[in-house]
Amino acid sequence: MVTKPLLSLLAMANLLMPSISHADETSNDDLFQIIKPETKNQLWVNAGMASYHFQQDKNFNNGNWGAGLEYRFNTVASLTAGRFYNSDRQYSNYAGVYYQPIAIGPIKVGAVLGGFNGYPQTNNGGWFAAALPALTWEGTWVGANVFVIPTIGDRVHGAISLQLKLKVFDPERQ
């Protein structure tokens, strides 16, 4: 069951947030903001994600661990790619782009658009396109992405997923 690991990850992220500053990348001081697009050069790594599946009775894998990279080239956009052990206990690969032009406080709001493979009930395990709502918080060196995955029949298993990430390259912070 993912409840304890997910709560542990959320608690850890909550402890880290107050000690990490957030660069103001927005155009004004309102709670709801449109983010000003500016060039970035940052590389983040992640170890997959922890998921909470909506259909708890299906025995899906909630520890979707793996390895991934995210390259932030703009304040509103980044590229991502990686591999993880999916809900069906198969390996999946992914590649995509985040587009998050809105901020609510320190949280970027938008979507990740891309492709996945490795789900036996979807395209026989082959690649398929996906668009997922995504929330992102990024501190100086630590960040988090939260995805909302809708349930689509027996092909896509709905969940809320948390992905913690670590910044490993940022020439502005060296």
C-alpha positions in Angstrom: 0.0 0.0 0.0 1.4 3.4 -1.0 -0.2 5.4 1.8 2.7 5.2 4.2 5.5 5.8 1.6 3.5 8.6 0.0 2.9 10.3 3.3 6.6 9.9 4.2 7.6 11.6 0.9 5.1 14.4 1.5 6.4 14.9 5.0 10.0 15.0 3.8 9.2 17.5 1.1 7.3 19.6 3.6 10.4 19.7 5.9 12.6 20.8 3.0 10.4 23.5 1.6 10.8 26.2 4.4 14.6 26.0 4.2 14.8 26.3 0.4 14.3 29.6 -1.3 12.1 30.0 -4.4 13.2 32.3 -7.2 10.5 34.7 -8.2 9.9 33.9 -11.9 6.5 35.6 -12.1 5.4 38.9 -13.5 3.7 40.3 -10.3 2.9 39.7 -6.6 -0.6 38.3 -7.0 -1.4 34.7 -5.8 -2.5 33.8 -9.4 0.2 34.7 -11.9 1.2 34.3 -15.6 4.9 33.3 -15.6 7.2 35.4 -17.7 9.1 33.1 -20.1 12.8 33.4 -19.6 15.7 31.2 -20.6 17.0 28.6 -18.1 19.7 26.0 -18.1 19.0 23.4 -15.4 19.2 19.7 -15.2 17.1 17.7 -12.6 17.2 14.0 -11.8 14.4 11.9 -10.3 14.0 8.3 -9.0 10.6 7.7 -10.5 7.5 8.3 -8.4 5.1 7.2 -5.7 1.5 6.8 -6.8 -1.9 6.5 -5.1 -4.2 4.6 -7.4 -7.9 5.5 -7.3 -8.9 1.8 -7.7 -7.3 0.4 -4.5 -8.9 -3.0 -5.0 -6.9 -3.8 -8.2 -3.5 -4.4 -6.5 -1.6 -1.9 -8.8 2.0 -1.2 -8.1 2.2 2.1 -6.2 6.0 2.3 -6.0 6.8 3.4 -9.6 10.5 3.7 -9.1 13.1 4.2 -11.8 15.3 7.0 -13.2 14.5 10.2 -15.1 15.9 13.5 -16.3 14.3 16.8 -16.7 16.0 19.7 -18.6 14.5 23.1 -17.8 15.3 25.3 -20.7 12.7 28.0 -19.9 10.8 29.2 -16.9 7.6 27.8 -18.4 8.9 24.7 -20.2 11.2 21.7 -19.8 12.0 18.4 -21.5 11.7 15.1 -19.6 12.7 11.4 -20.3 13.1 8.3 -18.2 12.2 4.8 -17.2 10.1 3.4 -14.3 8.4 0.3 -13.0 4.8 0.9 -13.8 1.4 0.2 -12.2 1.2 -3.2 -14.1 4.6 -4.2 -12.8 6.2 -3.7 -16.2 9.0 -1.3 -17.2 7.9 1.8 -19.0 9.8 4.5 -20.9 8.6 8.1 -21.3 9.6 11.3 -23.1 7.8 14.6 -23.1 7.6 18.3 -22.5 6.2 20.2 -19.6 4.4 23.4 -20.3 3.4 25.4 -17.2 2.7 29.1 -17.9 0.6 29.7 -14.7 1.7 30.0 -11.1 -0.4 29.8 -8.0 2.0 31.1 -5.4 5.2 29.0 -5.8 3.4 26.2 -7.6 3.6 26.0 -11.4 0.5 24.8 -13.1 0.1 23.2 -16.6 0.6 19.9 -18.3 3.1 17.4 -19.4 2.7 16.1 -23.0 4.5 13.1 -24.3 4.6 9.4 -24.9 4.8 6.3 -22.8 5.2 2.6 -23.4 5.1 -0.6 -21.4 1.4 -0.9 -20.4 0.2 -4.3 -21.7 -3.5 -3.2 -22.1 -2.6 0.0 -24.0 -1.4 -0.5 -27.6 -0.1 -3.9 -26.7 2.7 -2.4 -24.6 3.8 -0.1 -27.4 4.1 3.7 -27.4 1.0 6.0 -26.9 0.5 9.7 -26.5 -0.6 11.2 -23.2 -1.4 14.7 -21.7 -1.4 14.9 -17.9 -2.2 17.8 -15.7 1.0 18.6 -13.7 1.9 20.8 -10.8 5.5 21.7 -10.0 7.3 23.2 -7.1 11.1 24.0 -7.5 13.4 25.2 -4.8 17.0 26.0 -5.1 18.1 22.3 -5.3 15.0 20.2 -4.6 11.7 20.1 -6.3 8.5 18.0 -6.8 6.1 17.2 -9.6 2.6 16.0 -9.0 0.6 14.4 -11.8 -3.1 13.6 -12.1 -3.6 10.4 -14.2 -7.2 9.8 -15.3 -8.7 6.3 -15.3 -9.4 5.2 -18.9 -11.2 1.8 -18.8 -8.8 -1.0 -18.2 -6.0 0.7 -20.3 -4.9 3.5 -18.0 -5.0 3.2 -14.2 -6.0 6.5 -12.6 -3.7 7.8 -9.8 -2.1 10.8 -8.2 1.7 10.5 -8.5 4.4 12.4 -6.6 7.9 12.7 -8.1 10.7 14.2 -6.1 13.6 15.6 -8.0 17.1 17.0 -7.3 18.8 19.7 -9.4 22.2 18.5 -10.5 23.2 21.4 -12.8 22.5 25.1 -12.8 25.3 27.5 -13.9 23.5 30.4 -12.2 23.7 28.6 -8.8 27.3 27.1 -9.0 
